[in-house]
Amino acid sequence: MPDLKTTELPAISEPLTLASLLMVVPDPDVAFTKKATLAEIFAAAALHDVAIGELVIGAIDGVNTVFTTSGSYRAQSLMVWLNGLRQARTIDYTETSDTTFSMLVAPIPGDVIIVDYFT
């Protein structure tokens, strides 16, 4: 096995994005000596204005496709989850304002929509 460089995780010095928290591509030559725990990720996110796991406002009736968040979100920071599955922006939903988005297919009764976003 080749020798690996080790390094501490860098301090957070710039605004976080949900994508940066979820899509970490490690350098194969670096072995981190500390893994970030979920608590540390949420603590870092708390330093920024973020909504995580928010239920949306809007009828889930098989007809309605427009949903509202309780706060304003930054453009392209919205992440939509339908029944626990992350939806793809522009494929499954589109952001229509800083508080609303439209699903391309109307969710049916019993579906659960949760959103995460930066304010």
C-alpha positions in Angstrom: 0.0 0.0 0.0 1.4 3.4 -0.9 2.2 6.0 1.7 -0.6 8.5 2.1 -0.2 12.1 3.1 -2.3 13.1 6.1 -3.9 16.4 6.8 -6.4 18.0 9.1 -9.7 19.1 7.6 -9.5 22.8 6.7 -11.4 25.4 8.7 -14.5 26.7 7.1 -13.6 30.1 5.7 -16.3 30.6 3.0 -20.0 30.3 2.9 -21.2 26.7 2.8 -23.5 25.3 0.2 -25.6 22.2 0.6 -23.9 20.8 -2.4 -20.5 21.3 -0.9 -21.6 19.4 2.2 -23.0 16.5 0.2 -20.6 16.2 -2.7 -17.1 15.8 -1.3 -14.6 14.2 -3.6 -11.5 13.3 -1.6 -7.9 13.5 -2.9 -6.9 9.8 -3.2 -3.4 10.7 -1.9 -4.7 12.3 1.3 -6.0 10.4 4.3 -7.9 12.8 6.6 -7.2 12.4 10.3 -10.6 13.6 11.3 -14.0 13.0 9.8 -16.7 15.6 10.2 -19.6 14.3 12.2 -23.2 15.2 11.3 -23.3 17.4 14.4 -20.2 19.3 13.2 -21.8 19.8 9.8 -25.0 21.1 11.3 -23.0 23.3 13.7 -21.1 24.8 10.7 -24.4 25.2 8.8 -25.8 27.1 11.9 -23.2 29.8 11.3 -25.0 30.5 8.0 -28.7 31.1 7.4 -30.0 27.7 6.4 -33.3 25.8 6.5 -33.0 22.1 6.7 -35.9 19.6 6.6 -38.7 22.2 6.2 -42.1 21.1 5.2 -43.6 23.1 2.3 -46.8 25.0 2.1 -49.2 23.8 -0.6 -51.9 21.2 -1.2 -50.5 17.7 -2.0 -53.6 16.5 -3.9 -52.4 15.1 -7.3 -53.3 18.4 -9.0 -51.3 21.2 -7.3 -47.7 21.7 -8.5 -46.8 25.0 -6.8 -45.3 25.0 -3.3 -44.1 27.7 -1.0 -41.3 27.8 1.6 -41.7 29.7 4.9 -38.7 31.9 4.1 -36.9 33.3 1.1 -34.1 31.2 -0.4 -31.0 32.1 -2.4 -31.3 31.3 -6.1 -30.2 27.7 -6.9 -29.8 26.8 -3.2 -33.1 25.0 -3.0 -33.0 21.2 -2.6 -36.4 19.4 -2.8 -37.0 16.0 -1.4 -40.0 13.9 -2.4 -40.7 11.0 -0.1 -37.0 11.0 0.9 -35.6 11.1 -2.6 -33.8 14.2 -3.7 -35.4 15.8 -6.8 -33.3 17.2 -9.7 -33.6 21.0 -10.4 -35.1 21.7 -13.8 -36.0 18.0 -14.3 -38.3 17.5 -11.3 -38.9 21.1 -10.2 -38.1 24.7 -11.1 -37.6 27.7 -8.8 -40.3 30.3 -9.7 -39.5 33.0 -7.1 -37.4 33.3 -4.0 -40.2 31.6 -2.0 -42.0 29.3 -4.5 -41.2 26.4 -6.7 -43.1 24.2 -9.1 -43.0 20.5 -9.3 -43.2 19.2 -12.9 -45.5 16.3 -11.8 -48.1 17.0 -9.1 -47.4 15.0 -5.9 -50.3 12.7 -4.8 -51.9 12.5 -1.4 -49.6 10.8 1.0 -46.5 12.2 -0.6 -44.2 14.2 1.7 -42.2 17.2 0.3 -39.3 18.5 2.4 -36.9 21.3 1.4 -33.4 22.5 2.4 -32.1 25.9 1.4 -29.9 28.9 2.2 -31.6 32.2 3.0 
